[in-house]
């Protein structure tokens, strides 16, 4: 019998961690390598345990799962990371893919699908369900926003007028109009409202609770 795949489970929600750990305990070919509740702990545990696969929460207090994944992959290029997230926008998936993850699943996926993803990724493959893969491909075709355009977009989503954006970023009216025009064009939006809706839907901007 082949050696069981070891899995490091990273999530700030203890109930979700327990759910994955319990599912792992029922499988002969999978076993827990440990658990972590935040990115800093996950990085340290990866260095110490060298797990075969990591299930990584996207959003955690402090350093998020994408940044943690990026650090792990930079230090260990062969790391096999699967992101589990409630965020399924194009930008969320794109950022995780850019960080070097090998899989991306919704947290609403059945436990059996998570276990399947662990096995596929552990064997050297990738696991992006059809709906996730479709959004990733759509994002690959979209032109990136510049850092300044992203700042402007966030202010648009927050309901700021051009005058308020001018004051907030200390730029001229003409520069604001140029950035807003570029944002609308890159998002394929006809107006500011549509741009804001698209930004939230795609995961470019997340509304604060």
KAGI-V63423 format. One line per field, one symbol per residue. ss: DSSP state (H for helix, E for strand, C for the rest). phi: phi as a letter, one per 20 degrees, with the letter a starting at -180 (. if undefined). psi: psi as a letter, one per 20 degrees, with the letter a starting at -180 (. if undefined). Layout:
# KAGI-V63423
ss: ???
phi: ???
psi: ???
This chain:
# KAGI-V63423
ss: CCCCEEEEEECCCHHHHHHHHHHHHCCCCEEEEEEECCHHHHHHHHHHHCCCEEEEECCCCCCCHHHHHHHHHHHCCCCCEEEEECCCCHHHHHHHHHCCCCEEEECCCCHHHHHHHHHHHHCCCCEECHHHHHHHHHHHCCCCCCHHHHHHHHHHHCCCCHHHHHHHHCCCHHHHHHHHHHHHHHHCCCCHHHHHHHHHHHCCCCCCC
phi: .ffffeceddaeefffgffffffffedfecbfeqbbdbffffffffgfelffbcecffdcgmfeffffffffffecgegdddedbeecfgfffffffffofdbbcffeffgfffffffffffeoecccggffffffffffeeffffgfffffffffffnfegfffgffdlcfffffffffffffffemdebffffffffffenfcdfee
psi: pqpqppppooqiohhgghgghgghiiphjqqpiaqqirgghggghghghlqhqppppgpqqcprhghggggghhhnhjpoppppqipkqghgggggghijqiqpqqiiqqhhhghggggghhjjaqnoqghghghghhhhippqqrgghhggghhghijqrhghgghgilrrghhghgggghggghikqhrhghgggggggijhpppq.
